[in-house]
Amino acid sequence: MSTALWLLAVQGALGALDTLYYHEWRLRLPETKSARRELRLHASRDFAYAIVFGSLAWAIYTVLLKPHTHRVPGMQLSAFTMIGGALALLVVASPSIVHAPWASMPLAGWASIFFSGMLALVIAYYFWYRGVRIIGPTRTAMFSNLQPLFAVAMAWAMLGERPTIWQGVGAITIMTGLILTRT
């Protein structure tokens, strides 16, 4: 890892320590009404760290995945990663799962769970792994920028939501970036 990434990691850890230990635990800033401006600043910084570290984790995951895509079929690789992620999520979410009103969930709720589990995760990851194997992690990662476009299109088609001008500007920006990186 380069020096810049190590410095960023150290800065992120120090920022988390500052926020959690000093501001949250010692000063109890969330309970102080006059601290709203500082809390907004911390929330903005934490959001930026989440984006950077989330992107970094996804990039490392994708690059480390590349050798496995040649040995393990895409659907099997998707199943392995889904099971691993589900086990970790089950540990964290088990209290909510136990208390959820499963018997009274409408059919639309069950359809949403199926859609999210099968289509949005399993099939999408299958294509992700196939892309990593065929065109490589860097070029595959570029296409993850299409997710907001698909989300807007699905909201338009399924929920009747009308895209805004800013979503159109975002779509043009995303497509321009993809076209520029392919040439």
N, C-alpha and C positions, 0 to 999 in steps of 0.2 A: 504494500500500500504506500502511496506517495506521502511525502511529508505534509502536504496540504490537507490530505484526508485525515491524517492523524491529528493535526492541529484542529481541524473541524470537529473530530470526535471528542477531543479533550474539551474544547469550548462547549460543545453540547452537553457533556457530562457535568461540567462546572455550572452551566446554566440550569440544568435540572436540579443539581444540588442547591444552588442559590434559591430557585423557586420553591422547591419542596421543603427543604430544611429551614431556611431562614425566613422566607416570606410567608409560607403556609403554616409551618409549625411554630416557629419562635414568635414572629410578629402577629400572626393571625390576621393577615391583611384582608382576606375575604370578609371578615367581620367588621372591618373599618370602612365607613362610608366615604371618607376622604381619600381612599386609596384607589378609586375607580380608574383614574388615568394610568397609574402605575400597573394595575392589573391588566388593563387593555394592552399596554406595552409588552408585558410578559406573555400574554396570550398570543400576541402577534409573533413574538420571537419563538414561542413554543410551536406555533403552527408552521413557521418556516423550517424549524428543525425537523418537524414531523415529515414535511415534504422532502427535505434533503435526505434524511436517514431512511425514509421509506423507499425513495428512489434508489438509493445506494444498496439497500437490502435486496430490492427486486433485481437490480443489475447484477449483483453478486450471485443471486439465485439462478438467474438466466445463464450467466457465463459458466457456472459450475454444472449446470444441467446439460450443457452441450454434449459432453462425451457419452452421457447415458442415452441420449436420443438415438444413437447409432446402434446400441445394444439391446434396448428394451422398446417394444412396440409402443406407439403413442397412447393407446387406450389403457395399456397396463401401467405405463408411467403416470398417466392421469389418475388412475385408481390408487396407486401408491401415495402420491402426493395428497390426494383428497382424504384418504384414510388417516395419514399423518396429521393433516390440518384439522380433521374432524375430532381426532382424539384430544389434541391440545385445546380445541374450542369446547369440547365436552367437559373438560376439567373446569374451565372458567365459567361456562354457562349452565352447569348442572343445577344450581339453585333456581334459576329462572325456568329451566325446562321442567323441573318437578312441579312448580307452582302454576304453570301455564294452563289455561282452560281448554285443553285439547278436545274434550267432548263437545263443547259448544262452538268450536271453530267452524265457520261456514265453508262451503265448498270452494268459494273464491280464495279463502286462506290456504286451503290444502293445494289448490292449483298453483298459487303463488310459491309455495314451498317446493313443489315439483319443478316449476319453471326455473326457480333460482338454483335448485340443486342439480337438475339434469342438464338443462339447456345452457344456463348462464355460466355454470362452473365446469361440468364434465366435458361437454362438447367444446366449449371455448378453450379449455386447457388442452384438449386433444389437438385442436388446430394450432394452438400456441407451440406445443412441443413439435408438431410437424414443421412449423415455420422455423423453429430453432434448428432442427435437423437439416432442412433443405437450404434455407437462405442465411442461416447463422443468427446468433443472438443479437447482434447490433441492428441488422435490418429488421428483424422481427420486432424488436423493442420499439422501433419507430412507429410501427402500426398500432401499438397500444394507444397512441394518441387519437385514434379513431373512436375510442370508447365514448367520449362526450357526444360525438355526432350520432352514434347509434342510440344513445340514451334519449337525445332530443327527437330523433326519428320515431322511436318506439312510443315516447310520450305523446307525440303528435298522432300516430296511427291508432294507438290503443286507448288513450285517455282524452283525445280531442284537444290537447293543449296546443296552442298556436305558438310557433317559434318567434322569439323576439328579435329585434334588429341586432342586439348584442350577441345573441346566439349565432346569427348569420355571420357577423364579423368574426366570431370565434371559429366558425366552420371554415371560412375563407382563410383565416390565419393557419389553421391546422393543415388544410389541403395544400396551401402554399409551402409550408414547411416540409411536408412529405414530398412534394414535387421537387423542391430544391435539393433535398437529400438524395433523391434518386438520380439526379442528373450529374 
